[in-house]
Amino acid sequence: MSKKARLSSSDDLLRENETTKDWVSQLPDDILINIISKLTLMEAARTCVLSSRWRYLWTFTTALDFDGIREILPRTKRYFREYKFVRWVNKVLVLHRGSNVSQFRVSFYLSSSLEGVITNWIYKALAKTVQNFELDFRYNSGHHYTFPQEIYNSLKGVRGLSSIKSLRSICLSAVSVTGEILEFFIHNCPLLDELCVKDSIDLVSLKVVGSSVRLKSLDIQYCSFMKDIEISTPNLFSFKYYGPKIELHIENVPQLVELSVHADHTVEDMFLVAPLICYFPQLTMLELDSCNEVYKHFSNCELPKLIHLNLRVTIPNHECLVGLACIMKACPSLQKLTLELQSSGRRIGKKTQQVLRCSHQHLKLVELHMFRGREIDLQLAFYIFENAAILGKMIVEPSNYMTRKEIRNCTQMLESKLPQGVELVIGSLYVSDYKHG
């Protein structure tokens, strides 16, 4: 073989080696661990077979998301699901070598006999200076895990306090926890931005008070025995409350711009909203669930900065148009409107007022959910067509009760009134990206 041929062959071999070389495995451990941490735990564990370089990298993942509903439920027989889930969590926690965890999340249904096991998981999570902590036991069919008093007591010491300094968010669903314990976290976690509690039977009273409290988002939902909430903190950005009638005391919330209030069917939202009306001028997002008489109270309110309005509207008769017109008039800067068209069975009076026309100069996007094609549903859509001067898109999500034929008929009626240049999108059963002009 000539010298030129040998050189050519050598160059080809070099190029082939460069092509097949595993460049990813040459990256530093920190970068590889960051990549692995973006995978699910199951996917992360599978990377151990790639090569000896990858064998133990997954054990340093910073995301311990034990989502049993997604990972265990679909592929396991009913009677082995709980056993398999517990074994999976225990095994990962034993193998895990990282000292810091950005996320610790457990989501599954677990029997009351496993409370001690769950408590042990919490201890291990806190020992790894977790940042985002979540327990989701909504699937437990009435059983609530009780946040242990022993953990609360252990956290009061110097060592315990140091283990929660890194917490940024706490989310507890179907976990019985008292206001005393929550307030302990609020005042002793200097980085805590978000607190979310859902379906806690032990939560009766909560105080979020203090100029040093960092909390930006407070979300309290479906806590059946809740009686009062007191809020006074300058950093609160978002407040969400779904549940029974409570005494709500709120002051000193200059940063509050997002508010969501959903009352029980026996409670008027205005009772809950009344203490917040003085903060309406600073809101950019408002979400309400109430009957039409409540919306009419907004005729005397001003929400000049509101950009997104989300309403769950009862639809017993045409009175809803009056309420909708009142609340929309109070929001001159509105850009997005979301309506969920429900009928809760509440008694609504007969129509006594004319519907006010109010031209909106900023409303661009409207979403109508649970659309049933009733006359009043169509009138709501037509009212928006007539009053939204620069409307760009309307998205209609049909109710599951509608047939394909009913959806097509409603689509035709909506298209007949559709302003020029507006895009109409009908939900998953039948889609019409219809444009005039």
N, C-alpha and C positions, 0 to 999 in steps of 0.2 A: 504494500500500500504506500502510495506517495506521501510525502510530508504534508502536502496541501490537503490531501484527502483525510489524513489523520487529524489535522487541525479542524477541518470541517466537522468531523465526527465528534470531536471533543466539544466544540461549540454547541452542537445539537444536544449532547448529553447535559451540558451545563444549563441550557435553556429549559430542558425537560425537568431537571432538578429544581430550578427556580419556580417552575409552574406548579409542581406537585408539593412543594415545601409548605408545611403547615404554619403559615404566618400568624394565625390567630393565637396558637399556643405559645408563641414567642412574646406575647404581650405580658406586661407586669401583672402580678397577682391581683392587685387592687382593681385593675380594669376588668379582668376576667370575672372577678367576684361581682363587680357592678353589673356586668352583662347577665350573669347567672341569677342575680337578685331580681331581674325583670321577668324571669320565667316563673311559672307555677312551681310549687314544691315538687310535684311529680316529675315535671320536665327537668327541673334542676338536678334531681337525683339521677336521672338517666344520663346526664353528662359524664358520670363516673366511668362509663365504658369507652369513652372516646380515646383515651390513652392514659398512661401512667401519670402524665402531667395533670390530668383532669380528675384523677381518682377521688381526691378529697376536697377539691375546691368547693363543691356544692355545700359542704358542711359549714362553710363560712358565709352562706347567703344571709343577707340582712332582712329578708322578707319571709317571715314564718306565717304564712297564710294557710291555715288548716280549714279549707273549704270542703267540708264533707258532703254538702249538697251537690257540689259539682264533681268532686273526685271519687267519692265512695258510693253515693246513692245510685247512679246509673248502672254501675257494673258489679253490684254485690247483691246477693240474695237477702231478703228482708231480715231474716233471723240472725244474720252474721254482720249486719251493717254496723251496729254499735261496737261490737267486739273489734272489728277490723279498723274502725276509725280510731278507737282508743289505742290500739296497738301501733297504728301509724304515727300518731302524735307522740306517744312515749318513745318510739324508736328514733324519730327525728330529734327530739329534745336530748336524748342520750348521745347521739352522734354529733350534734351541732357543736362547733368549736369557736364560733364567733363570740366576741365579748360585747358587741353592740348590735342591736336589732332595730331597724327602722319601723318594722311592722310586726305585731303579734296579733293574730286574729284567729278565733275559733268559731266556726259556724256549723252547727249540726243539732240534731235532737238527741239528748242524753237523759237517761233515767235518773231518778233521785238517788239511787244507790252509788252514783259516780261523783257525788259532790266532793268527796275527799280527793279523787283523782284530779278534778278540775282545779281544786285549791292548790294542789301540787304544781299544776301547769302555771298558775298565776305566779307562784313563788319563783319559778324558773325564768319566766318572762321578765319579771322585775329585776332579777339578778343580772340580766343582760342589758340594763339601762335602755329599755324599750322607749321608743318615741311615740308610736301610734298603737294604742291598745284597744282591742275590740273583742267583746264576747257577745255572740248572737245566738240565743237559744229560743228564738220565736217559734221554732218547729216542735217544741216540747209538749204540745197539746195540753196546756194548762199548768204544767209544772214549771216553777221558777227556781232558778239557782239563786241561793242567798249569798251575797258577798260576805265572806267570813269575818267575824269579829276578830278572830286571831290575826288575820292579815292586817286589819286596821290597827290593832294594838302594836304589831311589830313595826309598822311604818312610822310610828311616833318617835322611835329612837333615832339617834344620829345616823346609824347605818341604814335604817329604813328610809329616812328622809333623803339620803344621798341616792337611793335607788330610783326615786321618782322625779329627780330634778330634770331629767331629759324628756319627760312626757310632754307631748305637744297636743295629743288628742285622746279622748276617752269616749268610747261608744259602748253602751250597755243595753242590750235588748233582752227582755224577759229575765232580767237579773234584779232580784229584790235588793235594793240599796237605800239607805236612809239619807236624809238631807245632811245629817251631821258628817257622814263619810264623804259625800260629794263636796261639801264646803271645805273639808280638810284638804282634798285634792286641789280645789280652786285656790286656796291660800298658800299651799306649800309646793306647788309646781310652777316655778317662775316662767316656764315656757309654754304653759297650757293655753292653747288658742281655741280649742273646740271641745265642747261637752255635749254629748247626746245621750239621752236616757229615754228608753221606750218600754212601756208595759212593766213598770215597777210597782208592785203592790205595797211596798214599804215607804215609798216616797210621798210624804204628806206636805212638807213645807221646805222651801229652799230660799236661801239668801245669797245673792251674788252682789256683795257690797264691798267697796273699797277702792280707793284711787290707785292702788298698786296692783289690782287684779288685772291680769293681762287678757283675760278671756274675750275672744272676738265673736264667737258663735255659740249660742245657747239653743238647744233643741230638746224640748220636753214633749213627749207624745204618749197618749193613752195610759197615763198613770191614774187609775180609776179613783184613788183616794186622795188625790192632790187637793189641797185646800187653799194654799197661798204661795205666791212667788213675790219676792222683793228684789228689785234690781236697781243698783246705783253704781255704775262703773263706766268711766269715760272711754274705754276701749271697745265696748260692745258694738259690733258691726251688723250682726244678724240675730234675730230672735224669732223662734218658731214655737208655737204652742198649739197642740191638738189635745182636746180632752174636755173634762167637765167644767162647770162653772167654778171659778176660783176668785179669790181676792188678789188682784194684781196691783202691786205698788211699784211704780217705775219713775225714776228721775235721773238726772245727770247722765244722759246717754247721747252726747253730741255727735258720736260717730255712727249711730244707728241709721242704716239706709235700707235694710231688708227686713220685712216683717211678714210673717205667715201666721194666720189665726184660723183654726178650724174648731168650731164648737160642737159639742154633742147636739143631737137633734132637738133636745129639750131646752137648749140654751141659745139665746140670741147673741150673735157675734158682737153687737154693739156694746153689750155689757163688758166684754173683754177688751174691745177696741177703745172704749171711752177713755181709759187712762193714757192711751197712746196718741190721741188725736193731736195733741200739742206738738208731736214730733212728725206729723204728716208732711209738713213742708220740706223736710229733709230726706224723705224716702225716695228711693229709686226703683224699688221692687215691692209690690204688695200682693199678698195672696190671701183670699178670704173664702170661707165656706159658710153661706148663710142664705136666708130667704130674701125675697125681693124688698120687703118693707125695710130691712136693714140697709140695703143699698141706697134707698131714697134719702136716708139721713145724710148722705154724702153731698147733697145739694148745697149744703152750707159749709163744706170743707174745701180746702185748697191743697192740691198735691202738685205744685209747679215743677218738681224735679222727677216725678214718677215716669219711668221709661217702660217698665214691664208690669202689667196688671194680669193677675191670674184669679179667675172667679169660678167657683162651683155654683151654678145657678139652678134653683128649683124652677120647674116649668109647668105649673098647674094651669096657668092661663096667660093672657097677654099682658098682665101686670108687670111681668119681668122686663118688658121693654122700657117701662117708665123708670124702674130701678137702674137698669143698665145705662140709660141716657143720663141719669143724675150722676152716677159715679164716673162715667166717661167725661162728662163736662168738667169735673173737678180735676182732670188730668190732661191739661193742654199739651204737654210734651210727650205724651204716650207714643211709643214706637212699636210695642208688641203687646197684643191682647190674646189671652188664652181663656177660653170658656169651656167648662165641663157641664154639659147639659143633662142634669139629673132631675128626677122627680122623687122627692123624699116622702111625699104624702102629707106634707104640712099644709094646713089650711091657709089659703091666700085669698084676700078679699077681691071683689069684682073691680074691674077697671074703672077708675074714677077720674083719671087725668089723661091729658093728651101727651103723646110722646114728643119730647123736645128734640128739635133738630139741632145738632151741634157739629159743625164742621171741624174735623181733625186734620191738622196740617203736617203731622209727623208720623202718623200711624202707617207702618209699612207691612207688618206681618200679623195675621190673625189665624189662630188655631181653634177649631171647633171640635171638641171631643165628645164621644157618645152621641153623635148626631143620629136622630131617628127618622128624619124626614117628615116630622109633623109640621103642621102649618106654622106653628110658632117658631120652630127651628129655622124654617125658611125665612120668616119675617126678620129674625135676628140677623141672618146673613144679609138680607136685602137692606136692612137698616145700616149695616156696616158699609155695604157697597155705596150707599147714598151719602154717607157722612165722612168717609175716609178719603181725603182729597188725593193722597199720593200712595194709596194702597198698592203694594207690589205683589203680594201673594196671600192666598187664603188656603189653609190646609184643613180638610174636613176628614175626620176619622169616624167612619160609620159605627154605630152600635152593632154588637154581635147579633142583635135581634133582627137586623135588616137582611132581606134577601138580595141576591144579585140584581134582580129585576127592580126592586125598590131603590137600590143604589143608583142604577142607571137612570131611572126616572127623575130622581132628585138631582142628579148631575145635570141632566138636560134643563131642568127648571133653574138651577143656579147659573148655568152658562147663558141662559136667555137674558139674565139681568147683569151679567158680569161686565164691569166697566172695561173700556179699552185699555190694553196693556197690562191687565191684572192676570196673574197666573193662578189657576185653580188646580189644586192637587187633591184628589180623592184617595182615601186610605188603601190599605193592603188588598182589599177584595177587588177593587176596580180603580184604576188610576187614570186620570185625565189631566195631562199637562196642557191645558187649553189656553190659548192666547188669542186675543182679538188684535187685529191690525198688524 
